Amino acid sequence: MKINLSPQRRDGSLAVSVLGAVLSINGESFDFSQMADGDTLPARAINCEWFFGDVHKSAGEIELTLILPLPANFSPAQAFPEPLIVTSDGPVALPQPLPITEPTEEPAA
């Protein structure tokens, strides 16, 4: 499965996992096992705010695009994400934000 990411500044979290042709997003499952090579599932047929664009299947591989929520402390890896090639079942590692740093107090002079 190839997952493209489309970054968008928004609060919220995204948890993705894969089990065969089933993609789970924040605990909701989407089963693409009925898709045949050459099939396209229009985005409007998927009732989920995280999908961005159609889902395609070509040469046995499902390709789709998900919105990647960018927090205020987003990282370059989140702002310019590489496509994720998923070859095994389980949680999908998404790009992580930069650490939140606490403001430091300057010593009194």
Secondary structure, 3 states (H helix, E strand, C coil): CEEEEEEEECCCCCCEEEECCEEEECCEEEECCCCCCCCEECHHHCCCCCECCCEEEECCEEEEEEEEEECCCCCHHHHCCCCEECCCCEECCCCCCCCCCCCCCCCCC
